[in-house]
Amino acid sequence: MGKIIEDYVKNLVKDLKCDEKERLEIEEEFLDHLCMLQKEYRMEGFSETVAIEKAIESFGKESKIRKGMQDSLVPFYKFVHFGIWCLFLCYTYVLLSELLIKRILTDLRNIPLGDGHSNFMPYNISDISIFDKYVFISNTNFIPFKNISHYILNHNNFNLDIVLYNTLGQILAFIPLGIFLSLLFKQLKLLRKLQTIVVAASTIEILQYILKAGQFDVDDILLNTIGGLVGILLSNLTSQLLFSLGKLKEKLQYD
């Protein structure tokens, strides 16, 4: 019969917007409270089955409990959640603008001026065919760390800003994505979040090549993924730190 209470509690906390550690502590607290209620009804002479039913009934309606818990965990949750989504959309626009939109517009502005040269591929825009074998080979890289090692080992041959943009810049650009994924999709496991980051980075790289706005480089995908992972870890670390501080504050209040 204990499984009935356990299933009831798991159903209560499964949709709470909080980290796994916090959810487990809430679940444990609910179980303790329900077990105490069950024992009280048992002492009043009710059978175990009836005692469990009454304990759950007196505990309250699921929707009301869940809403109360969510409000206590994150005051004005809907407002905060909406704000995070707005920031995420702004970040997405800036990222796509820098990596795709501005590049396309830059090349398009050159055409009316009589300069059809692409700023991102070593050809005139009108001459570029993405299906041409030579164009494909010279504008794609599928060998991991090939360009990363080239920039690092031959950094003296490049301006510092170019080296930083193509290495550290690719990492920094995707740190916010990892943070937003952790804030907006807490239920996703780490592997699923990383898969999402890889898909996003790969999509941008493919679009850059198809739209003639840049070269496809697997190294960029690797660096973007590292950046996303850093963002996820930073978000999780911050969440754990805030949770620990909250528990410490609560303990000091009771002491």
Secondary structure by P-SEA (a helix, b strand, c coil): caaaaaaaaaaacccccccaaaaaaaaaaaaaaaaaaaaaaaaacccaaaaaaaaaaaaccaaaaaaaaaaaaccaaaaaaaaaaaaaaaaaaaaaaaacaaaaaaaaaaaaacccccccccccccccccccaaaaaaccccccaaaaaaaaaacccccaaaaaaacaaaaaaaaaaaaaaaaccccccaaaaaaaaaaaaaaaaaaaaaaccccccaaaaaaaaaaaaaaaaaaaaaaaaaaaaaaaaaaaaac
